[in-house]
Amino acid sequence: MGFWMDKLRAELIDIIEWLDDSKHVIAWRFPRYQNEIKNGAQLIVRPGQMALFVHRGQVADVFEPGNYQLTTDNLPILGTLQGWKHGFNSPFRSEVYFVNTTQITDLKWGTPNPIMLRDPEFGPIRLRAFGNYSLKANDPRILVQELVGTDSEFHSDEITELLRSIIISSFADLIGESKYAALDLASKYTEISTELQKMVNERIDDEYGLETPQLLIVNISLPESVEKALDTRTSMGVIGDMNQFQQYQMGQAMLSAAENPSGGGAAEGMGLGMGFAMANRMVQAPGMGAPGQMTPPPPPAAWHIAVNGQTQGPFPIEQIAQGVASGQITGATQVWSASLSGWTPAGQVPQLAGYFQAATPPPPPPAG
């Protein structure tokens, strides 16, 4: 008889505690395995934990960190539920849940699809965002009732999908209501993060017994095509005067063509077209007219030029003169205008012949 009593006492639970070094377990049910809890058993609740006694699906007594001897004095609700009117001296059965109340950090959130917004400067745009957040149980009763249920071990992974959805929905509502300009978002990460954390906590504290002590926005980005357009816009702002920049580019291209004579007719045609465009800009540039007078409009374009079997033009006579002076138009270059019956070498056209007059050669060296 003594042997069986000793065996029975050994099967009774007299120490209830949770030793866990994992970082992502939110709640854990003490494994009773049909054993009964001994009257006067020790309950050890360590810092960062809370313990809940559940009787027939109803949360009874809750214990904060400390060391307790389980008696009717510290189990009043459970005693009422089990009918302990005059104390109890026998073992009892109850489910015990430990809840982790420390912060679970390094959790990630992000928008799986872009969020459509109406930007005051760019119009309809799409935004992506991602960041980090931490999670903490602030009301174990609600947590066990709403999420844990009969789960023997409840991990943060089981709720992260729900939390991401809540964060993304709150972020979309916040950005849509605030009407921040896209170019101002980078300077408001802290402000947006604070408001977003507040909105998320309002949606999860009373519903799930959780809170997010920290919620940070790491990046808010625009689509790649929009970012490229912004880079181009920034580059244009840095360049400044686009007319001067284009003239500089044309000049560089002409120098490159001149330094690469092997480029053939294609390079000559490109250089000719750029030379004409530059001459036209120079004619139209402010300050080219007489002092005190407005620059007159360019004369009507009338001349066409054949380059590599293709027609270029029409060009005004001033650009033709520039082409002759630079050597890009020779006397053999085929030209045409409304005054000619057909394509004619430039040197045989009376209006252009004067531009091809040979310059006076230098005098011969003195006789020795």
Protein Blocks (a to p, Z undefined) as FASTA:
>chain_A
ZZmmmmmmmmpcfbdcdddfbfkbfbdcddfklpacdehiacdddehiacdddeehiacb
dcdeddddddfklmmmlmmmnopanopfbdcddddddddfbdcehiacddfbacddddfk
lopaddddddddddddfblklmmmmmnmmafbdcfklmmmmmmmmmmmmmmmmmmmnopa
fklmmmmmmmmmmmmmmmmmmmmmmmnopacfbacdfbdcddfklmmmmmmmmmmmmnop
mklmmmmmmmmmmmmmmmmmmnommlmmmmmmmmmmmmmmmmmpghkacehiacdddddd
fbdcdeehiaeddddfklmmmmmmnopacfklccddfkbgbdcdfklpmklmmmmpccdd
ddddddZZ
